[in-house]
Amino acid sequence: APGPVAFAAAKPLAPMTPEALAAAQARTVSLLESLAAKEERVEWPVLSNSERRRSGQRGMTRALLFGVKAFFEQHGALDKTMQDIVNERGFQFSACELTKSTGLSLTETLVREAYREAGEGEGIEELVGEATCFFSYSLTGTKLRDLLAAIERVLAKLEAADGKRRYVWVDIMCVS
């Protein structure tokens, strides 16, 4: 598992091509499936605060969000409320269950899994990077499907306006 990692300042990246977007989406689904299959449950986070990815470095691209959507759609969970996506008892794909092996945020856990699979986390900027925007929602009144659609609409519009890739910070996936 990787130790402390130095992160370079975020550079404005162009939006991903449709092919790159599809590949990153598939990678996200694969990473989430790998996390869901883990049985280990830690009592404390596997990294100290000083070793962790700063909160601002946990922003998610549209590609990651498309992968999240595909993953939860495969598991019939797009109509769950955000509260249930966080920690519904008995829901094996909740954010808490997906991160049980690390005790970290979902984005940090995905980065660790990418490093484990690829050795150096190659291409992780296609999924996670310096947050450029923040999205808020109601925990009990918002369905995952609606949240992801709203984020997609906003990010697509922003990226089309200036040609720069966005990384959105959504607490359910970015906070530990």
Disulfide bonds with the S-S distance in Angstrom:
none
